[in-house]
Each structure stands twice: as structure tokens, then as C-alpha cells.
């Protein structure tokens, strides 16, 4: 599973939240809607992809998907 699918668009063709309020950090395209169904570290191929999703979902202030288990602002630290 890749974090940045070909074509530059995330699942469903959106690179931002449905309301357009959240941009992917550092120009990354999000594979998943950060306000959609729950995601966990197993959904991401890389830490960078998980981090972009985490930040778009409100991290580190909010972590609705619980991707930052030790609350240090870094999501899915075990991923490559």
C-alpha cells in the first residue's frame, strides 16, 4: 500500500478534507481523508505518509486516529 498513489490524488480524488480546510503538509498528497474512517499505522507504507495524515487530522494537538502512541508529535515511528 502506498501513501502517494499515482495521479497525485488521494482516495476519492481528494487531497484535502472534504471541507477543503486541511492541506497535506509539505505538498504530500494524502491517500485517506483525515476526517474519514479510523486509520492506524498499518494503513501507511511510510512514516512520512503517516505523519502527513496525522498533521492534516490535527496532530499533534489532536490525534483522533491515535497514531502518536507516545504523544511526542511523531506518528507511527516504527514505519520506514
HELIX and SHEET records of a PDB file:
HELIX    1   1 UNK A   11  UNK A   13  5                                   3    
HELIX    2   2 UNK A   25  UNK A   27  5                                   3    
HELIX    3   3 UNK A   41  UNK A   43  5                                   3    
HELIX    4   4 UNK A   47  UNK A   56  1                                  10    
END                                                                             
